[in-house]
């Protein structure tokens, strides 16, 4: 099982006086991404969030291109492209270019997101996000695999064009769908895409990570796709004592409280395709530190972290991307956590 570095650059208004400077957060993110290669991580995953409503990075492709110039081996991925607010041909161009600049180290991961406030600014109908999203994925795949592509769909009409330059990887970079729900996971599997999911959401929908991965692979195989891959993310801290364990747990609750305003909460206005978020909101609103479990967070000594990750590996997960700086962990402490993980845990997983 591979191990990647991951962040959402969480810094929402609800963090109040503990909010960090967004400019410095971006600079720190670059340092952490470069350090991840030095420490032996397989990949780096960075988000797309707009207007400081939750995270601070609006363009993952720009930051990843900068990281590509400072690294040689580590794979580079958005986590994830908020596809419905972007034009699919533009995204096909940008990530083909990133693949060229990184010499074939690009992974493309896309999702529908969950924050209607971002949709409103870009003039996109939040209620149509699912059908827009899968039409866009179809366009991007065609743009990467055909020399000349045109498209006549419900949401996009594209005259014949060619995406230049072509990606280095053939036929194109790996494509992952970020999934929180059963319908999205099943749709991705039926179309032959790979999937990446958050364990806390998978646990709420499927019961656990193992069942989510198994369900995805069954559906993919039923549709004739034998080689699809499954990745997941985890919040993590390698803790040395009880105080560190409790500190991480408090930061997790801070994170969950901070992200709640981004989730849909009105049953009458929430599209059916993402109504599962209403249950997530209710559970997170009432969560206490004692409710946190290894279904969403790995928090303990090195032996504990190794055991949980070995269990995840046994579930058939191809790669876990790890979120160290959740809840406002300072940059210096994040680097120390990454180093501690690389020294005490990573050798037993790789």
Secondary structure, 3 states (H helix, E strand, C coil): CEEEEECCCCCCHHHHHHCCCHHHHHHHHHHHHHHHHHHCCCEEEECCCCCCCCCCCCCHHHHHHHHHHHCCCCEEEECCEEHHHCCHHHHHHHHHHHHHHCCCCEEEEEECCCCHHHHHHHCCCHHHHHHHHHHHHHHHHHHHHCCCEEEECCCCEEEEECCCCCCCCCCCCEEEEEECCHHHHHHHHHCCCEEEEEHHHHHHHHCCHHHHHHHHHHHHHHCCCCCCCEEEEEEEEECCCHHHHHHHHHHHHHHHHHHHHHCCCCCCCCCHHHCHHHHHHHHHHCCCHHHCCCCCEEEECHHHHHHHHHHHHHCCCCEEEEECCCCCCCHHHHHHHHHHHHHHCHHHCC
